[in-house]
Amino acid sequence: MTFVDTEDWTLQAKCRGMQDKLFPHGADQKRARAVCMACAVRSQCLAEALDNRIEWGVWGGMTERERRQLLRQRTDISSWQSVLCGKPKGK
């Protein structure tokens, strides 16, 4: 993924400007996830977190724990961007 591609989807994110609120603890994670549910770039966001093994925060509607579990279950996937967004990583 190029810088321009990353910049494009992040500008469309529903959570834009809310970074601190996307790193909640406990019950507050549910509120953060709710922001993601209606976001137009949810798949790109989740792919970014999974491909780059981002360990903190809510990304694409998934918590750190949920992403770690998914990565453990699906070790066969080398590009989440390809799976979730339909385009090869780096394109």
WOSULFEN-V128388 format. One record per residue. NEAR is the number of other C-alpha atoms within 10 Angstrom. D_LAST is the distance of its C-alpha to the last C-alpha in Angstrom with 1 decimal. Layout:
# WOSULFEN-V128388
NEAR:D_LAST
NEAR:D_LAST
This chain:
# WOSULFEN-V128388
12:5.7
10:7.2
8:10.7
9:10.5
12:8.1
13:10.7
10:13.5
12:12.8
15:13.4
16:16.0
12:18.0
13:18.4
20:19.5
16:23.1
16:24.0
9:23.0
9:25.9
12:27.2
10:25.9
8:29.3
15:29.9
21:26.9
16:28.5
17:31.7
12:34.1
6:35.9
8:36.6
12:34.6
18:31.4
15:32.3
12:32.4
23:29.0
19:27.5
11:29.1
18:27.0
23:23.9
13:25.3
12:25.1
16:21.8
13:19.3
19:16.3
24:18.0
21:15.4
23:12.6
24:15.4
23:16.6
21:13.3
20:13.1
22:16.7
22:16.6
15:13.8
11:15.5
13:18.9
15:20.1
14:23.8
14:25.3
22:25.4
27:24.4
26:20.7
23:19.8
23:23.5
21:23.9
22:26.2
18:25.9
13:28.2
12:26.5
22:23.1
16:25.0
11:26.8
13:23.7
17:22.1
10:25.5
10:25.8
10:22.4
8:22.0
8:20.5
12:17.1
13:14.7
18:11.6
22:12.9
24:9.6
16:9.7
14:13.4
14:13.7
17:11.0
11:10.5
13:6.8
12:5.8
17:5.6
11:3.8
9:0.0
